[in-house]
Amino acid sequence: MIMKANNQTKAIELFAGTHWEAAMLQNLLENAQIESFLMDEAMSSIAPWHTSPGASAPVRVVVSSEDLDKAIEVVKDYEEKIKEEK
């Protein structure tokens, strides 16, 4: 996927979590027709102390600023479903 860009578009970090959580969220975003990419995906496994203090190994999900509002709704739905399962 190639994100469309213009002078106003910015990459925005939407979410940070485990590799599994980030991949699940990326899949949900894709289903909602929202392009995204994962940052620190490899480094979180190889050298987690380089990606965050305390080596908690977050993988970050990044979206276009143009899709941010729609993406936030996807994250809210995801987090609500996770809470329901607990």
C-alpha positions in Angstrom: 0.0 0.0 0.0 1.1 3.5 -0.8 -0.3 6.3 1.3 -1.4 9.3 -0.7 0.5 12.4 0.4 0.2 16.2 0.0 1.8 19.0 1.8 -0.8 18.9 4.6 -0.6 15.1 5.3 1.3 13.9 8.3 2.1 10.5 9.7 0.4 10.2 13.1 1.1 7.5 15.8 -2.3 6.1 16.6 -1.4 3.2 18.9 1.5 1.5 20.7 1.3 -2.0 22.1 2.6 -5.5 21.7 3.3 -6.9 18.3 0.2 -9.0 18.4 -2.0 -6.0 19.4 -0.5 -3.8 16.7 -0.9 -6.4 14.0 -4.6 -7.0 15.0 -5.3 -3.3 15.0 -3.6 -2.9 11.6 -5.8 -5.7 10.2 -8.9 -3.9 11.6 -7.8 -0.6 10.0 -7.3 -2.4 6.7 -10.8 -3.8 6.9 -12.0 -0.2 7.4 -10.1 0.9 4.3 -7.5 2.8 6.3 -3.9 2.5 5.3 -1.4 2.1 8.1 2.1 0.8 8.8 3.9 -0.6 11.8 7.0 1.1 13.3 9.6 -0.7 15.4 8.1 -4.0 14.4 11.5 -5.7 14.1 13.4 -3.8 16.8 10.8 -4.7 19.4 11.8 -8.3 19.0 15.5 -7.9 18.4 16.4 -5.1 20.9 13.3 -4.0 22.8 15.4 -1.7 25.0 16.0 0.5 21.9 12.3 1.1 21.3 11.1 2.0 24.8 12.3 2.6 28.4 12.0 -0.6 30.4 12.1 -2.8 27.3 8.3 -3.2 27.1 8.8 -3.5 23.3 5.9 -1.4 21.9 5.1 -1.6 18.2 3.5 1.6 17.0 0.7 1.8 14.5 0.9 4.9 12.2 -1.8 6.3 10.0 -2.2 9.3 7.8 -3.5 12.5 9.4 -6.3 12.4 6.8 -7.6 9.1 8.2 -7.1 10.0 11.9 -10.7 10.5 12.9 -11.9 7.3 11.3 -8.9 5.4 12.7 -9.6 6.6 16.2 -13.1 5.1 16.0 -11.6 1.8 15.0 -9.2 1.9 18.0 -12.1 2.7 20.4 -14.1 -0.2 19.1 -11.0 -2.5 19.4 -10.3 -1.4 23.0 -14.0 -1.8 24.0 -14.1 -5.4 22.6 -10.8 -6.2 24.5 -12.4 -4.9 27.7 -15.5 -7.0 27.1 -13.4 -10.2 26.8 -11.7 -9.6 30.2 
